[in-house]
Amino acid sequence: MAPSQADREPPPVPRSLQQTYESWHWQTAWSFVPGTVVFRLAGEAGEVRFLKLSGGPRTPRLALEVERLRWAREYLPVPSVIDSGREDGVDWLVTSGLPGQPGVSPELLAAPDVLAATLARGLRRFHDAAPVASCPFDFRLDAALALVRSRAEAELIEAEADFNLEHAHLKVEEALARLESRRPLREDLVVCHGDYCFPNALIQANEVTGYVDLGALGVADRWWDLAVASWSTVWNVGPGYEELFFRSYGVDADEEKMAYYRLLYDVSPEAWCPFEVVSHQPRYRHTSQTNGP
């Protein structure tokens, strides 16, 4: 079933937030598809905050991201949670700003080899810094596949809307059967970001200075991140940089795990792709227009 027009639209700004930030300068930072938008808020004294809104039946609850941000902040440079809540069916999250530019900034994309290596080193630091033993969030395959099955039973997976080009020929039932039959025998566990794409890393002086959009953080095979991160190099700078990404991270390509976790990504709660699917389309829409509430 194709998404409705309402599903394509960003959620409205709750009235309480309009009042709280009435005097702040609003700018659309990111427009996600479907049902999520991020605003950059600038105060008169120069303070910068980010407001994330999420609404709709197929969007993850931001309470999950709040929990993960608060846990991760002890170990990683992630935004601090200033406030969060839910109003009129819309989840909202206000966080602090961090130094650096998103990995899809034009000046960074102009040097794709430097960018790919920088992002790979940043992912390695993420995996080395966050402790598996104390992480309360589980996305090992037992938990992941159980969650995927429950989403399928609730008809929350839509192949036409969710699947990337590699999987566009699959029906949901076929995708789930493939995940069951090709399940890796061993998991190389780390704390994964869960959606390590170019826009979700902040970069300054060729180093990752911050990590954002942690709603899917959890203990999983490191290839959950590596598969998606290397995929993101193709979406954002075109083919030819995946080998550099793996070399800079410090691994050899594992084609079987890469294919497996990319399919798992497409059926998981954080997965989405643009409704107007285009080859090498960046997974996120970046906008910079000034926009009030």
N, C-alpha and C positions, 0 to 999 in steps of 0.2 A: 504494500500500500504506500503510495507516494505521500510525503508530508504535506499537510495543509498549508495554506498561505500564512495562517496564524503561527504555525510552528517555525516559519522562516523569520518572523519578526523578532527583534530583541524585546526583552521584557520591559514593562514600564518602570520608571523610577518610583519607588514608594514615596508617598507624600511626606512621611517623617524625614526622609533623607533630603528631599527637596528643601524642607524648612531648615534642617541642620546646616546644610551647605549652600544656602541661598546666596551668600556673599562670596563664595569661592568661584574660581574660574574652572568651568567644565570643558573637558576635551575628550572626545572618543579616542581611546588608545587601541582597543581591539574589538572587533565584532566577530564573535564566534558563530558558527552555524551548527545546530539551531539553538536558539533560546538563551544565549549567554552574551553579555557585553561587559566591557571593562572601561571605566572612565578614569582619566587622570584629573585629580582635583588639586588646584593650586590655591593656597591661602594668601591673604594679603601680606603676611609676614614671611612669605617664601616657603612655607611648609608644603610638601607634596605628599598626597595620599592617593591610593588607588581604590576605587569602588568597583567590585565585581557583582553583577546581578545574574541570577539564573532562574529561569522559570519554564514550566512545561513538563509533561509527563515523562519525557525521555531524557531529561537533563539530570545529572547527579546532584544530590543535595549538598550545599556548600558546608553544612555542618561537618561532613566528612573531611573536607579540606581544612577546616578550622582545627580539628583534632590533630591532623598530620603536621600542620605548620607549627603548632605549639610544641609537639614532640621534637620535630626536626631542628628547631631553633637552637637547641643546646649544642648541636653538632655541626650545623651547616649555615651558610649565609642565606637565610630565607627571610621573607618579610615578617615583621611582627604583626600580630592581629590586634587591631585597635578596637574594632567593634564588629558585631555580626548579628543577624536576626532573620526573621521571616515575616513578611507583611503582604496581605492580599495575594497569596500564592506565589510570591517572589522571594527567593533567598537572596540575601545580600551580605557582603563581606568587605570591610574596610581594612586596608593594610598600609603599612609604612612603605615609603619608596626606598629603593636600593640604588647604589651607584652602578653605572654601566649602561650600555645600550643593548636592546634586544638583538638576538642573532640574525634577525632579518632586516636590520638597518642597512640602507643602501650602501653606505661607505664600507660596511663589513662585507657585504655580498660582493663588492667589487674585487675582493681578494679571496676567492673561494678556497684556495689551498690553505691559506693561513687560517681562515675561519674554521674549516673542517678539522684541522689539527687542534685548534684552540678548544673547540667543543668536545672533542674526544678526550683531551686532557682534563677538561672540567668534569666530564662524566666519570672518569677514573677517580678523581678526587672525591666525588660524591660517594661512590661505592666504597672507597677506602675509609671515609670518615664516619659514616653512619653505622652504628653497631647492630648487627643482626640479633644478638642475644637479648637486647632490651627493647627491640622494636615490637610494638603490640599489634601491628597491622600485617595481615597475612594474605599474600597472593601466590602462595605455593600452588602447584597444579591441582591438588585435591580441592582447595578452596576456590581456585579460579574456575575450574570446570563445573563445580557445583553451582557457582554463581551464574555462569553462562547458561547452564541448563534451566535454572529458575527464570532467567530473563527470557529464554526462548518460550517456555511454557506460558509466561505472561504476555507473549507477543510484543516484547519490547525491542526485538532485533528486527530490523527491516533491511533486507539485503540490498535493495535498490538505493537506499539512503546511506547505509553504513559501510558498505564494502568498497574498498579501493579497487582499481582496475584489475589487479592480479586475481581478485576473487569475485569479480563481477559475474562470472559464469556459474557460480555456486548458489544453490538454494541454502537457506538457513540450516535445514536438516542435514544437508551434505557437508556443510562446514563443521557442524558439531560432530558428525560421524568421523570426519577426517581428524579432528582434534583428539578424539578418543583413540583411534586406531594408530596414530602416529605419535602418541605421547612419548617424549624422551624418557629414557630409563633413569637418568640422573639429572639432578638440579644443582647447579653451581650457585649457591645462595648468597645474595647480598641484599642490602636495602636498596630497592629500585626507586627511581623517581616516578616511573609509571607512564610518563608522557614526555620523554626527553626529546623534544623537537626544537628546531632553531629558535622560535620565539620565546621558549621557556627558559633560556639561559641568558643572563645579562653579562656583557663583556666590556672590559676596559683594559687598554694596553695589552691586548692579546692574551688576556686571562679571563676566565669566568669568575665574576665577582658576586653572582647571586643566582638563585634558582627560584622560579615561580611556577604556579599552577601545579600544586602538589596533591591534587585530589585523589590520585591513584597510587600514592606512595605506599610501599609495602615490601615485605620480604618475598623475594622471587628469584628465579634464575637471572643472572646478569644479562642473558640474551633477551630478556623481556625489554630491557632498555637498549641494548646494542642493536637489536633488530629494528626497532622503531627509529632510533637515532640515525642509523645509516640510511634507512629509508628516507628520512627527512633531508639528507644531503641531496638525494635525487629530486625530491619535490622542490627544494629551494635553490639549488645551484646546478641541477642537471646531473646526468650520470658521469662516472669516472672518478669520484672522490671517496667511494666506500673503502677501497683498499687503504688509502691514506688515513681514513678515520680509524680503521682497525689497527693499523700500525702505530698510530699516535696513542691509541688507548693501551696497546700492548697485548693484543690477541691476534690469532689467525682466524680467518672467516670460517664459520660453521654454517654451511649452507642449509643443513637440515633444521637446526634450531632457529636459524634466521627465518626460514619459511614458516615454521610452526608458530613462532611468537608474533609474526606479522598477521597471521590469520587470527590468532587469539586476540590481538589488539582490535581487529575489526568487529569482533562480537562482544567486546567488553564494554562496561558502562561508560568509560571515558572516550570510547572510540566514536568517531564521526568522520564524514568527509563531505566536501561541498556537494550540494545537490546538482549543480551544473558541473559534472565531473570532466576535468580536462587533464590530459597527460602532463605530468610534472607540475600540476597546479599546487602552489604552496598550501599547506594544510590549514593555515590561518589567514584570515583577511586582515590586513593591516591598514588602518585608516588614520588620518590625522586632522580631520576637520574639527573646528571648534563647535561645541554642541552643548547647549544648556539642557537642564532636566525637563 
